[in-house]
Amino acid sequence: MAAGCSKTFTSKYEEEKYYDLEYEEFCKSFEFSNSSTCWICNGYYGPNYEEPLCGTCHSFIFPNHPQDEAEGLVTEVSDDEDSGNDEPPENGSEAKDRSDGDPDDYDHLDRPRPLAPRNVNQYLEMLSQPREADESERQICALPVEVLLSIFSYLDDLSLWNASEVCKQWKRILEVHIPQQMWKKYTKERWPLFQQISTIPNWLHMYGALMNSCFCRTCLIHMAHKAPMRGRVNHIRANRLRNDIRSLDLDATEGIDAVALDNQLFHWQASILGPAGSPYEGGKFFLYIVIPCSYPMLPPQVRFLTKIVHPNVSRHGDVGIDIIQHNWSLALTISKLLLSVQSLLTDPFTQICMEPELGRMYENDRPKFEALARRWTWKYAMYEVLPPVDGII
């Protein structure tokens, strides 16, 4: 009988079979069933398309252009600007202005137009309802390879990978006509901290495996766009970040690393190695860090990209650690922050959990929790050591 588990096993095979079934049940309850609805609104604002959050909730809670809380929202309206509340012009004056133009320019006004939505709810309903494929969409699959390649030539790597996920035909076309060196280049650009340890037979599969190992694709798009923050950047922030970069070089042996993705040092990608002796041992977990303009007065946003089973990590990848949420200190650096996240992997705080179900499992059935965490580590965080097999991602 395993420690902390009420189940008695007669053989090692029976124990492994038991945890295999438990793992499948956990995946159904935690990952796949919950992916059908938004984690925040539970589907109120529309479908989430197998993402943790729907587009509406993600735009409000995790905007692409975050703004510092210290600055707030400021609206300035001058006397000579239109406030939006002015009365519309008289019909006579409007008709007079139109008469000056060419009558042919207004032929489209006589055409029937679809009814426009009147409020936000109608907009959301239109965007959320699936649209039936018309005849033109069915003909896309029948396009010649030369036409598809011409279209694909205008796409970036993220769009190309999404196109490869549409159907097997498109994936086969991209595998044949886009060199492996290009997919290797794309992988290095999107995952600068990824290190090639073993031979990688197919870089498209590796690129797709790293993308599929992430909690949220929308966050991947934000990280790829590297949008500048709104606010003023001061010299204190620049000097502090230079010191943080130096401290990262000194702490590289601790299994943590981070690199800036843009010249303004707003968007960072970080990685931490699973601590030895923990169920995360051997795994390399990628994180997305957003440094605000008011850093170090305000803490950075830290989010796991790589999927991980942990009570203090939400299914969107958000880290529930006290030094980020409430007890931020000016003495904390990016290096110390990553070390704190790494130590959280060996010592979860189950009093307040991002995922209460995992917290209860950790307290009441430790072997089951460790088995699940270890399997997710093997599945999502070990691609440097175990590249994906061709056709299996």
C-alpha positions in Angstrom: 0.0 0.0 0.0 1.4 3.4 -1.0 1.9 6.0 1.7 -1.1 8.2 2.1 -3.3 6.0 -0.1 -6.1 3.8 1.2 -5.8 1.5 -1.9 -3.9 -1.8 -1.4 -2.0 -3.1 -4.5 -0.9 -6.7 -4.9 1.6 -5.9 -7.6 3.4 -3.0 -9.3 1.4 -3.5 -12.4 -1.9 -3.2 -10.6 -0.7 0.0 -9.0 0.4 1.5 -12.3 -2.9 0.4 -13.9 -4.8 2.1 -11.1 -3.1 5.4 -11.5 -3.5 5.2 -15.3 -7.3 5.1 -14.8 -7.2 7.8 -12.2 -5.1 9.9 -14.6 -7.7 9.5 -17.4 -10.6 10.4 -15.1 -8.7 13.5 -13.9 -8.0 14.6 -17.5 -11.7 14.3 -18.3 -12.8 16.3 -15.2 -10.0 18.9 -15.1 -8.8 19.5 -18.6 -11.1 18.4 -21.4 -14.6 18.8 -19.9 -13.7 22.3 -18.6 -12.3 23.3 -21.9 -15.9 23.4 -23.4 -16.8 26.5 -21.4 -14.9 29.6 -20.3 -13.2 29.3 -16.9 -14.4 32.8 -15.9 -17.9 33.3 -17.3 -18.8 29.7 -17.7 -19.9 30.3 -21.3 -22.0 33.4 -20.6 -20.2 35.6 -23.2 -19.8 32.9 -25.8 -17.7 29.8 -26.6 -14.0 29.6 -25.8 -13.0 27.2 -28.6 -11.1 24.8 -26.3 -9.2 27.7 -24.6 -9.3 28.4 -20.9 -11.0 31.7 -21.4 -13.4 33.1 -24.0 -12.2 36.0 -26.1 -14.3 38.6 -24.2 -13.1 37.6 -20.7 -9.5 37.4 -21.9 -9.7 40.9 -23.4 -11.0 42.4 -20.2 -8.9 40.4 -17.6 -5.7 40.0 -19.6 -5.6 42.8 -22.2 -3.0 43.0 -24.9 -2.1 46.6 -23.8 -2.1 46.4 -20.0 -2.0 49.7 -18.2 -0.4 50.4 -14.8 -2.9 50.6 -12.0 -1.1 53.7 -10.6 -1.9 55.7 -13.7 -5.6 54.9 -13.9 -7.8 55.9 -16.7 -7.8 59.6 -17.7 -10.3 61.1 -20.1 -9.7 64.6 -21.4 -12.4 66.5 -23.3 -11.8 70.0 -24.5 -14.4 72.5 -25.5 -13.5 72.4 -29.2 -13.7 68.6 -29.4 -16.8 66.5 -30.1 -18.0 64.9 -27.0 -20.3 62.5 -28.8 -23.5 64.1 -27.3 -24.0 66.8 -29.9 -27.3 66.9 -31.8 -27.2 65.4 -35.3 -27.3 67.9 -38.3 -30.6 68.9 -39.8 -31.9 66.8 -42.7 -31.8 69.7 -45.0 -28.1 70.6 -44.4 -27.1 66.9 -44.7 -28.9 66.6 -48.0 -27.2 69.8 -49.2 -23.8 68.4 -48.4 -24.6 65.2 -50.3 -25.8 67.1 -53.3 -22.3 68.3 -53.9 -21.0 64.9 -54.7 -21.4 62.5 -57.6 -24.9 60.8 -57.5 -23.2 57.5 -58.5 -21.3 57.6 -55.2 -24.6 57.0 -53.3 -26.0 54.1 -55.3 -25.1 51.7 -52.5 -27.5 53.5 -50.2 -30.4 52.1 -52.1 -29.2 48.5 -51.7 -30.7 46.3 -49.0 -28.4 46.1 -46.0 -28.5 43.5 -43.2 -29.9 44.7 -39.9 -27.0 45.9 -37.7 -26.8 44.9 -34.0 -28.2 47.4 -31.6 -26.2 46.5 -28.5 -23.2 44.6 -27.2 -25.2 41.4 -26.5 -26.3 41.2 -30.1 -22.7 41.6 -31.3 -21.6 38.9 -28.9 -24.4 36.6 -30.1 -23.4 37.1 -33.7 -19.7 36.4 -33.0 -20.5 33.4 -30.8 -22.9 31.5 -33.1 -21.1 29.0 -35.4 -21.6 29.8 -39.1 -22.5 27.1 -41.5 -19.9 26.5 -44.2 -21.1 27.9 -47.6 -20.1 26.6 -51.0 -17.1 28.9 -51.3 -15.6 27.5 -48.0 -16.1 24.0 -49.3 -14.2 24.9 -52.4 -11.1 25.9 -50.4 -10.1 22.3 -49.9 -10.3 21.8 -53.6 -7.8 24.6 -54.4 -4.6 23.5 -56.2 -1.5 23.2 -54.1 0.1 26.1 -56.0 -2.8 28.4 -55.0 -2.5 27.3 -51.3 1.2 27.8 -51.3 0.7 31.3 -52.6 -1.7 32.0 -49.8 0.5 30.5 -47.2 3.4 32.7 -48.3 1.7 35.7 -46.7 1.2 34.0 -43.3 3.5 34.2 -40.3 4.6 31.1 -38.4 1.7 31.2 -36.0 -0.8 31.3 -38.8 1.1 28.6 -40.7 0.9 26.3 -37.7 -2.8 27.0 -37.3 -3.3 26.2 -40.9 -1.5 22.9 -40.4 -4.0 22.1 -37.7 -7.0 22.6 -40.0 -6.7 19.3 -41.9 -4.2 16.6 -42.8 -4.0 17.8 -46.4 -2.8 21.3 -45.4 -0.4 19.8 -42.8 1.1 17.5 -45.4 1.5 20.4 -47.8 3.3 22.5 -45.2 5.6 19.6 -44.2 6.6 19.0 -47.8 7.0 22.6 -49.1 8.4 24.4 -46.1 11.9 23.4 -45.2 12.7 21.9 -41.8 15.3 24.7 -41.3 12.4 27.3 -41.4 10.5 25.5 -38.7 13.6 25.2 -36.7 14.1 29.0 -37.1 10.5 29.6 -36.1 10.9 27.4 -33.0 14.0 29.3 -31.9 12.3 32.6 -32.4 9.2 31.8 -30.4 11.0 29.7 -27.8 14.4 31.3 -27.3 15.1 29.3 -24.2 14.5 26.0 -25.8 17.6 23.9 -26.1 18.1 21.1 -28.5 19.5 18.2 -26.5 18.5 15.3 -28.7 18.0 14.8 -32.4 14.7 16.3 -33.6 13.4 14.5 -36.7 10.6 16.9 -37.5 10.7 20.6 -36.5 7.1 21.2 -37.5 6.0 18.5 -35.0 8.3 20.1 -32.4 6.9 23.5 -33.0 3.3 22.2 -32.7 4.1 20.2 -29.6 5.5 23.3 -27.8 2.4 25.3 -28.9 0.0 22.5 -27.7 1.8 22.2 -24.4 0.7 25.7 -23.4 -2.3 26.7 -21.4 -3.6 29.6 -23.5 -3.0 30.3 -27.2 -4.1 33.9 -26.8 -1.3 34.5 -24.4 1.1 33.0 -27.0 -0.2 35.6 -29.5 0.3 38.4 -27.0 3.8 37.2 -26.4 4.5 37.0 -30.1 3.1 40.5 -30.8 5.1 42.1 -28.1 2.8 45.1 -27.9 4.3 48.2 -26.0 2.8 49.1 -22.7 0.8 52.2 -22.0 2.5 54.6 -19.7 5.8 56.4 -19.0 9.0 54.5 -18.7 11.5 56.0 -16.3 15.2 55.6 -15.7 14.6 53.7 -12.4 13.0 50.9 -14.3 15.8 50.7 -16.9 18.5 50.7 -14.3 16.7 48.1 -12.2 16.2 45.8 -15.2 19.9 46.0 -16.1 20.6 44.8 -12.5 18.0 42.0 -12.9 19.7 40.8 -16.0 23.1 40.6 -14.3 21.5 38.7 -11.4 20.0 36.2 -13.8 23.5 35.4 -15.1 24.7 34.7 -11.6 21.7 32.5 -10.7 21.8 30.5 -14.0 23.0 27.4 -12.1 19.8 27.3 -10.0 17.8 26.1 -13.0 16.1 29.4 -13.9 16.6 31.6 -16.9 14.8 34.6 -18.5 15.3 36.6 -21.7 13.7 39.8 -22.9 11.7 39.5 -26.1 11.6 43.2 -27.0 13.9 46.2 -26.8 11.8 48.0 -24.3 12.0 45.0 -21.9 8.2 44.7 -21.5 7.8 41.1 -22.6 10.0 38.3 -21.2 10.1 34.6 -21.6 11.4 32.6 -18.6 12.1 29.0 -17.8 12.5 27.0 -14.6 13.6 23.4 -14.2 11.6 21.0 -12.1 13.2 20.6 -8.6 15.0 17.4 -7.9 12.9 14.9 -5.9 9.6 16.5 -6.9 7.1 15.1 -9.5 8.3 17.9 -11.8 11.9 16.7 -11.9 13.3 16.5 -15.4 10.8 19.0 -16.8 11.4 22.4 -18.2 8.6 24.9 -17.7 8.3 28.0 -19.8 6.7 31.2 -18.3 5.5 34.5 -19.8 6.5 37.6 -17.8 5.1 41.1 -18.5 7.1 44.0 -16.8 4.9 47.1 -16.2 6.1 50.6 -16.8 6.1 51.3 -13.1 8.4 48.4 -12.2 9.8 47.9 -9.6 7.0 49.9 -7.8 4.5 47.4 -9.2 5.2 43.6 -9.6 5.4 41.9 -12.9 2.8 39.6 -14.3 3.9 36.0 -14.2 2.1 33.3 -16.1 3.0 29.6 -16.8 3.0 28.8 -20.5 3.7 25.1 -20.1 0.8 23.1 -18.7 1.4 22.0 -15.1 -0.6 20.3 -12.4 -0.3 22.4 -9.3 -2.7 23.8 -6.7 -1.3 27.3 -7.0 -1.4 27.5 -10.8 -4.7 28.1 -12.5 -5.8 26.3 -15.7 -4.9 29.6 -17.5 -1.4 29.5 -16.1 -1.7 32.3 -13.5 0.6 31.9 -10.5 -1.0 32.3 -7.1 2.0 33.4 -5.1 1.9 35.9 -2.2 4.8 38.1 -3.3 3.1 38.9 -6.5 -0.4 39.3 -5.3 -0.1 41.2 -2.0 3.4 41.3 -0.6 5.5 42.7 -3.4 8.8 44.3 -2.2 11.2 46.5 -4.0 14.0 44.2 -3.0 12.6 41.4 -5.1 14.1 40.9 -8.5 13.1 38.7 -11.5 15.7 36.2 -10.4 14.3 36.0 -6.9 10.7 35.9 -8.2 11.5 32.9 -10.4 13.3 31.1 -7.5 10.1 31.6 -5.4 8.0 30.1 -8.2 10.4 27.2 -8.4 10.3 26.6 -4.7 6.5 26.7 -4.9 6.7 23.5 -6.9 8.1 21.5 -4.0 6.0 23.3 -1.3 2.5 24.2 -2.5 0.4 26.5 -0.4 -2.9 24.6 -0.1 -4.6 27.0 2.3 -5.6 29.3 -0.6 -5.4 27.5 -4.0 -6.0 28.6 -7.6 -7.4 25.1 -8.1 -9.1 23.9 -4.9 -9.6 20.4 -6.4 -5.9 19.9 -6.7 -5.3 21.3 -3.2 -7.6 18.7 -1.7 -6.0 16.0 -3.7 -2.5 17.1 -2.6 -3.6 17.0 1.1 -5.7 13.9 1.1 -4.1 11.7 -1.6 -0.5 12.7 -2.1 0.5 9.6 -4.3 -2.3 10.3 -6.7 -1.4 14.0 -7.0 2.3 13.2 -7.6 1.4 10.6 -10.2 -0.7 13.1 -12.1 1.9 15.9 -11.8 4.6 13.5 -13.0 2.6 12.4 -16.0 1.8 16.0 -17.0 5.5 16.7 -16.7 6.4 13.9 -19.0 3.6 14.9 -21.4 4.2 18.6 -21.7 7.5 19.7 -20.2 10.2 17.2 -21.5 10.3 17.9 -25.2 14.0 18.9 -25.0 14.8 15.4 -23.9 11.9 13.5 -25.5 11.0 15.0 -28.9 7.5 14.3 -30.2 7.2 11.2 -32.4 6.2 11.9 -36.0 2.5 12.2 -36.2 2.0 12.1 -32.4 1.9 15.4 -30.6 
